[in-house]
Amino acid sequence: MDRSSPVRRLRQAVAAFAREHLGDADRWCVALSGGADSLALTAAAADVLPTTALIVDHGLQAGSAAVATSAQRQAIQLGCVGAQIIPVVVGVDGGPEAAARSARYAALESARSGAPVLIGHTLDDQAETVLLGLGRGSGPRSIAGIRPYDPPWCRPLLEIRRTVTEAACVALELDPWRDPHNHDPRFTRTRLRHEVLPLLEEVLGGGVAEALARTATALQEDGDVLDDLAARALAEAGGAAADSPGLAVAAVLGLPRAVRLRVIRGWLLAGGARNLTSKQIRGVDELASAWRGQGGVAVGGGRAGARLFAQRRDGVLVLRHEQR
């Protein structure tokens, strides 16, 4: 195999990730879409450990079966011990992108057979994610972007530019699929990639993508500390269990706001809340920190056919279901 510079860089990044996070792993899987990032990752991964390529066919575009077959063929040529095509049915919840992502990750989870799964997100994906979080005002958790290791999901290329994966595909004479959605201006991420980031690079003199990725790393490191403090505080308050009767206001009111918001988020998730927004969490926080007799706050999740509400009752935050 050609050991040109981009190929070496990818292999070094993957091998370093394995040493840092997966010291005892003897095999892994790669989520292979057929695009340049995942193809280049597959090539590097197959050089480091026995690799199985998992190719999810969403069936959303004409010719998707042919794209999956091409990816499967190239994975075997790269030395993968297996290459499995997994057709999925994409639902509608949360919009097309979110529904496709849910179907994809569910399929990968089902097929990985206990092995970690490598995903080809690059530094460019990280920069785009940070910008999306900034634009939506979703708070530090969103701006912190994509985590490199969130077991079983592994992203060893978050410090590698997309230009490197593309160059590696050229060096290895691979034929990556070029998703037309990546050039469709209807998608916000596409416009960030082709319009916003290039403009920022021009105006600020370059290095913007790398700076955004460094910001994500710093926020993740800070967030880990705050999350640990919040987890301890939630456990001490007795609100970490799913059957907790509630969260005592007195137990959280003296906490720093950044920790208290995380405690409330953890309590809501333990109680069945899902897809929480910063606005919802802060609304629940006001039931504790700015109490003026206000009503409950609707949050996502709960039982089918019912809405989940957080409210304050006798100095305790409680969750209740209300039929739609």
C-alpha positions in Angstrom: 0.0 0.0 0.0 1.2 3.5 -0.9 2.7 5.2 2.2 2.3 8.7 1.0 2.0 11.5 3.6 -1.8 11.7 3.9 -2.1 7.9 4.3 0.6 7.9 7.0 -1.1 10.7 8.9 -4.4 8.9 9.0 -2.8 5.6 10.1 -0.9 7.5 12.8 -4.1 9.2 14.0 -6.0 6.0 14.2 -3.2 4.1 15.9 -2.8 6.9 18.5 -6.5 6.9 19.2 -6.4 3.1 19.7 -3.5 3.4 22.2 -5.3 6.2 24.2 -8.8 4.8 24.3 -8.9 1.2 23.2 -5.8 -0.4 24.7 -7.3 -3.9 24.9 -9.4 -3.9 21.7 -8.6 -6.8 19.3 -11.0 -5.8 16.6 -13.3 -2.9 15.6 -15.9 -1.8 13.1 -16.0 1.2 10.8 -19.2 3.0 9.8 -18.6 3.2 6.1 -20.8 5.5 4.0 -18.6 5.3 0.9 -17.6 8.9 1.1 -14.0 10.1 1.3 -13.8 10.5 5.0 -15.1 7.0 5.9 -13.2 5.3 3.1 -9.9 6.8 4.2 -10.7 5.9 7.8 -11.5 2.3 6.7 -8.1 2.1 5.0 -6.3 3.3 8.1 -8.3 1.2 10.5 -7.7 -2.0 8.5 -4.0 -1.4 8.8 -4.2 -1.3 12.6 -6.7 -3.9 13.8 -9.0 -6.5 12.2 -11.8 -4.3 10.8 -15.4 -4.9 9.8 -17.1 -2.3 7.6 -20.7 -1.6 8.5 -22.4 0.0 5.5 -25.9 1.5 6.3 -28.1 1.9 3.2 -30.7 4.5 4.1 -32.5 4.0 0.8 -33.2 7.7 0.6 -31.5 8.4 -2.8 -31.7 6.7 -6.2 -28.8 4.3 -6.6 -28.1 4.0 -2.8 -27.8 0.2 -3.2 -25.1 0.6 -5.8 -23.3 3.1 -3.6 -23.4 0.5 -0.7 -22.1 -2.3 -3.0 -19.2 -0.1 -4.2 -18.3 0.7 -0.6 -18.5 -3.0 0.3 -16.2 -3.9 -2.6 -13.6 -1.3 -1.7 -13.6 -2.3 2.0 -12.7 -5.8 1.1 -10.0 -4.6 -1.2 -8.6 -2.5 1.7 -8.2 -5.6 3.8 -11.4 -5.6 6.0 -12.3 -9.0 7.4 -15.9 -8.3 6.7 -18.2 -5.7 5.0 -21.8 -5.8 5.9 -24.6 -3.9 4.1 -27.4 -3.0 6.4 -30.6 -1.7 4.8 -32.7 0.5 7.1 -36.1 2.2 7.0 -35.9 5.9 7.9 -38.8 7.3 9.9 -39.9 10.9 10.1 -39.4 12.0 13.8 -37.3 15.1 14.1 -37.0 15.8 10.4 -35.1 13.8 7.7 -31.6 14.4 8.9 -32.4 13.4 12.5 -34.5 10.5 11.5 -31.7 9.2 9.2 -29.2 9.6 12.0 -31.4 7.7 14.5 -31.9 4.8 12.0 -28.1 4.7 11.2 -26.9 4.6 14.8 -29.6 2.0 15.7 -28.4 -0.2 12.9 -24.7 0.2 13.8 -25.5 -0.6 17.5 -27.3 -3.8 16.4 -24.6 -4.9 14.0 -21.4 -4.1 15.9 -21.4 -7.3 18.0 -19.8 -5.6 21.0 -17.0 -4.0 19.1 -16.2 -0.3 19.1 -17.3 1.6 16.0 -15.1 4.1 14.2 -16.8 7.1 12.6 -15.2 9.4 10.1 -16.0 12.8 11.5 -13.1 15.2 10.7 -11.9 18.5 12.1 -14.1 20.2 9.5 -17.2 18.4 10.8 -16.2 19.6 14.3 -15.9 23.2 13.2 -19.3 23.1 11.5 -20.9 21.6 14.6 -19.5 24.3 16.8 -20.8 27.0 14.4 -24.3 25.3 14.4 -24.3 25.3 18.2 -23.3 29.0 18.3 -26.0 30.0 15.9 -28.7 28.1 17.8 -27.7 29.4 21.2 -27.8 25.9 22.5 -25.4 26.4 25.3 -21.9 25.0 26.1 -22.9 21.4 25.7 -23.8 22.0 22.1 -20.8 24.3 21.3 -18.5 21.6 22.7 -19.3 19.7 19.6 -18.5 16.1 18.8 -16.8 14.0 21.4 -13.8 11.9 20.2 -14.7 9.0 22.4 -18.3 8.3 23.5 -18.3 4.5 23.9 -18.9 2.6 21.7 -18.5 5.5 19.1 -15.0 6.4 18.2 -13.9 9.4 16.1 -10.1 9.3 15.6 -10.0 11.9 12.8 -11.3 15.0 14.7 -7.9 16.6 14.4 -7.6 15.7 10.7 -8.8 18.1 7.9 -11.1 16.8 5.2 -8.4 17.7 2.6 -6.3 14.9 4.1 -8.9 12.2 3.8 -9.6 13.3 0.2 -5.8 13.2 -0.6 -5.6 9.7 1.0 -8.3 8.4 -1.3 -6.4 9.8 -4.3 -3.2 8.2 -3.1 -4.9 4.8 -2.6 -6.8 5.1 -5.9 -10.1 4.8 -4.1 -13.4 5.9 -5.6 -15.4 7.8 -2.9 -19.0 8.5 -3.3 -19.9 12.2 -3.5 -23.2 12.7 -1.7 -25.2 15.4 -3.6 -26.7 16.5 -0.3 -23.3 17.8 0.6 -23.8 20.5 -2.1 -27.5 21.1 -1.6 -28.0 24.7 -0.2 -31.3 23.6 1.4 -29.2 22.1 4.2 -27.8 24.5 6.8 -24.6 22.5 7.3 -24.0 22.6 3.5 -24.1 26.4 3.5 -21.8 26.6 6.6 -19.3 24.4 4.8 -19.3 26.2 1.4 -20.2 29.7 2.3 -19.8 30.7 6.0 -16.5 28.9 6.9 -14.7 30.1 3.7 -15.8 33.6 4.4 -14.7 33.5 8.0 -11.3 32.1 6.9 -11.0 35.0 4.5 -12.0 37.7 6.9 -10.1 36.4 9.9 -7.0 35.4 8.0 -7.2 31.6 8.2 -7.1 29.0 10.9 -10.8 29.4 11.8 -11.7 25.7 11.5 -8.8 24.7 13.8 -9.7 27.5 16.3 -13.3 26.3 16.4 -12.1 22.7 17.0 -9.8 23.9 19.8 -12.8 25.7 21.4 -14.8 22.4 21.3 -12.0 20.5 23.1 -11.6 23.2 25.8 -15.4 23.2 26.4 -15.4 19.4 26.6 -12.7 19.4 29.2 -14.4 22.1 31.3 -17.8 20.4 30.8 -16.4 17.0 32.1 -15.5 18.7 35.4 -18.8 20.4 35.8 -20.7 17.2 34.8 -18.8 15.2 37.5 -19.6 17.8 40.1 -23.3 17.8 39.0 -23.5 14.0 39.1 -22.2 14.0 42.7 -24.7 16.7 43.7 -27.6 14.9 42.0 -26.7 11.7 43.8 -26.5 13.5 47.2 -29.9 15.1 46.5 -31.4 11.7 45.8 -32.7 12.7 42.4 -30.5 10.3 40.2 -32.9 7.4 40.3 -35.7 7.0 37.8 -38.2 6.4 40.6 -37.1 9.5 42.6 -40.1 11.3 44.2 -38.6 14.7 43.3 -35.7 17.1 43.6 -35.7 19.2 46.8 -35.2 22.8 45.9 -33.1 23.3 49.1 -30.7 20.7 47.9 -29.8 22.5 44.7 -30.4 26.2 45.4 -27.0 26.9 46.8 -25.1 25.3 43.9 -23.3 27.4 41.3 -25.7 28.0 38.4 -23.6 26.1 35.9 -23.7 23.0 38.3 -27.3 23.5 39.2 -28.4 23.5 35.5 -26.6 20.2 35.0 -28.2 18.7 38.1 -31.6 19.7 36.8 -30.8 18.3 33.4 -29.7 15.0 34.9 -32.8 14.8 37.1 -35.0 15.5 34.1 -33.3 12.8 32.0 -33.6 10.3 34.9 -37.3 11.0 35.0 -37.8 10.2 31.3 -37.3 13.6 29.6 -35.7 13.5 26.2 -34.3 16.0 23.6 -34.0 18.7 26.2 -33.3 22.3 25.1 -31.4 25.0 27.0 -34.7 27.0 27.3 -36.5 24.1 28.9 -33.7 23.4 31.4 -33.5 27.1 32.4 -37.3 27.3 32.7 -37.2 24.4 35.2 -34.3 26.1 37.0 -36.4 29.2 37.5 -38.9 27.0 39.4 -36.1 26.6 42.0 -34.1 29.9 41.7 -36.8 32.4 40.7 -40.0 31.0 42.2 -43.0 33.2 41.9 -45.8 30.7 41.8 -45.5 30.0 38.1 -46.9 26.9 36.5 -45.1 23.9 35.2 -42.6 23.7 32.3 -43.3 21.3 29.5 -40.3 19.1 28.5 -39.7 16.5 25.8 -40.3 12.9 26.5 -42.7 11.0 28.7 -45.2 8.3 28.0 -47.0 7.9 24.6 -50.0 10.1 24.3 -48.9 12.3 27.3 -46.8 15.4 27.8 -44.2 15.6 30.6 -44.2 18.6 32.9 -41.9 19.7 35.6 -43.4 21.7 38.4 -42.7 22.8 42.0 -44.8 21.4 44.8 -44.1 22.1 48.5 -40.5 23.0 47.9 -39.8 20.0 45.7 -39.5 19.8 41.9 -41.6 17.0 40.6 -42.5 15.5 37.2 -46.0 14.7 36.0 -47.7 13.4 32.9 -50.6 15.2 31.3 -52.7 13.5 28.6 -52.6 15.2 25.3 
